[in-house]
Amino acid sequence: MPLPDPHLFDAKAADWDSPVHVERAIAIARSIRSAVPVTGATRVIEVGAGTGLLGRALAPHVGSVLITDPSTGMLRAADEALTANGIANARTRRFDLEADPVPGERFDLAVSLMALHHVLDTDAALARLAAMLEPGGWLAVADLDAEDGSFHVDPEERAIVLPGHDRDQLGARAVAAGFVDVTFSDVWQIPKNDRVYQVFLLVARRP
Ligand SMILES: C[S@@+](CC[C@H](N)C(=O)[O-])C[C@H]1O[C@@H](n2cnc3c(N)ncnc32)[C@H](O)[C@@H]1O
């Protein structure tokens, strides 16, 4: 059987945990904890997790974390980091939000950081995130605000991403996917290409 093509992010895994990526994930984990009532029993899934920086930052404050990503290179780096940091309540699983069946287990909180714009069918992604949550569960997605398409410099990557998300449109899509109490806040800024790109945090609840 032919091996699957390497994922675009496999090659980025070894250098992903840069100081700025670590700092970003810690800041957004803090914003999520301010917005969502997490406890030592909360079951978290992180989608598009890369090396699981966000999940790792949340792990000490929740019951368990499932770190998922389609890139096996990223997941290998995540596994190494979990071992190196002695994080016992997190595990990894390969999962593509567009292509793979939704995991059989249910979660209290689904989180994501800088990954939603990598999924072209936003409506399907939101519906699948809702399907992973228990009734009363929370969604917390941090992603790029709508931009002019300049954020991704690599043409190969630019062709397979969305130019961020308009908050009003994304909020309406979250409601259409079954979420309620949708809020947005400013959580991070990315200086790049001689400009600054804004990152939002969408928080919503599955009734
Ligand atoms: C910009 S990186 C962000 C990684 C990590 N969340 C962070 O902030 O450090 C985007 C991630 O989205 C993942 N991704 C791309 N397409 C995806 C899909 N269809 N479903 C889930 N994740 C996807 C990539 O593999 C990559 O790890």
The ligand as an ORCA input file, in Angstrom:
! r2SCAN-3c Opt
* xyz 0 1
  C      -0.335     27.200     11.936
  S      -0.293     25.540     12.536
  C      -0.831     25.776     14.208
  C      -0.304     24.703     15.122
  C      -0.657     24.903     16.610
  N      -2.082     24.953     16.806
  C      -0.014     26.137     17.180
  O      -0.667     27.188     17.222
  O       1.160     26.080     17.581
  C      -1.730     24.852     11.763
  C      -1.974     23.394     12.102
  O      -3.219     23.004     11.495
  C      -3.080     21.687     11.045
  N      -4.089     21.401     10.014
  C      -4.008     21.655      8.690
  N      -5.093     21.164      8.056
  C      -5.875     20.593      9.014
  C      -7.109     19.878      8.990
  N      -7.768     19.662      7.848
  N      -7.596     19.407     10.166
  C      -6.946     19.610     11.321
  N      -5.765     20.276     11.401
  C      -5.237     20.754     10.262
  C      -1.652     21.608     10.541
  O      -1.173     20.272     10.455
  C      -0.909     22.446     11.567
  O      -0.374     21.671     12.603
*
